[in-house]
Amino acid sequence: TQPPTVVITSPADGSQVSGTVKIDVSAQDNQAVSQVECLVDGAVLGVSTSSPLQCNWNTRKVAAGTHTISAQAVDAAGNQASTSIQVTVAGGSPQGHGKGKK
């Protein structure tokens, strides 16, 4: 069997983001997608047993700068695929402790 394909459809790679960011992940497989995960800087933000997956990321809780958004998909046969993009957070918490602008 073939591994699934997984794509982060929003936000765009290299974009500048702030506030609450909607992350959209789409996964497809020739059989069935059994799990889709959305991660920010390696921390799981959301998990679904179907595609598409939509997660909300509050950038006010992270430091301003570059962050990595990743998506992973697993199909019914256990094959895995992943992809990642980088975005720049503008106006996040200066120390990344959730004390940014309200």
C-alpha positions, 0 to 999 in steps of 0.5 A: 500500500501507499502512504497517505498524502498530507498538505497544510492548506492554510496558512501559507508557508512563509506567511506572517501571522498573528492572533488566532490562526486557523490551520487547515490540514488535508490528507488523502489515501488510496484506502482510508486515512485513520488519523491526522495530526496538527502540530506547532513546534512539535506540540500536538495542537489537534487530532482527528480520525478523518480529513480535513482537520482544522485547528485554531492556534493562539499565537499570543501564547508564543514568542514572536518569530519563526515557528514550524507548523507540521501535519502528520497523517496515518492510513489504515495500513499504518503508513505515515506521511508528514509535511511542515511549513514555517510562519512568522508570528508578529506580536506574540508574547515577548517571552512566549509565556502567554502575556501578549497583547489582548 
